[in-house]
Amino acid sequence: MYKVVEKFVSINGEGLRAGELAVFIRFLGCNLKCSYCDTKWANEPECPYELMSGEEIYAYIKETGVRNVTLTGGEPLIQKEMKELIDLLLKDGLLRIEIETNGSVDVQQINYSSERVSITLDYKGKSSLMEGYMKRDSFKLLTKKDSVKFVVGDNEDLERALSFIKECELLEKTNVLFSCIFDKIQPAEVVEFMKNNKLIEARIQLQLHKYIWGPTVKGV
């Protein structure tokens, strides 16, 4: 059984499928406490949740008719038997599954060799207060179907991201995204940084859902 705090259809606000419709399954709880967390409510022990079996989650997804599935949180990979849920969803043959994970949990616990499973792996910079929890080995496993999302709030975050990109040769291995912390850094600053450092293969992304519905609206 899985602890689900939200399930809804909306657009992907971030990642490689930003702007596309997706079914979101948001799970309860997180092992980090980022300074800028926008889903703190979903990480509180007293947060209401719905206990759902894998079969019930799959049935809900099928009812929507949407092929993109985003498993998020909180932190989805601290849920027990996440691999079993992914394997169940893959049996459909049509669904594309994205796992949004915070960089601190070992991604090797799941079998994501399928081309229909992708990981969006966050790298939390200094402004998050959680940089020390990043599992570096996880970033080495990513391929071109996955992405690293550097969540940046100031120039120090950008410089740390640049160092890590070069150290791990991320641009050669996977997709690199810069995600601006809402109201903390101007997107134009990130673009200038990309230009100055010739980050030709990287991308900037904005959290589309916050610009469309506002930064505090749930279920979008």
Beta strands, then each sheet from edge to edge (+ up, - down):
strand 1: 2-11
strand 2: 21-27
strand 3: 50-52
strand 4: 68-72
strand 5: 96-101
strand 6: 117-124
strand 7: 147-152
strand 8: 175-180
strand 9: 203-205
sheet 1: 3+ 1- 2+ 4+ 5+ 6+ 7+ 8+ 9+
end
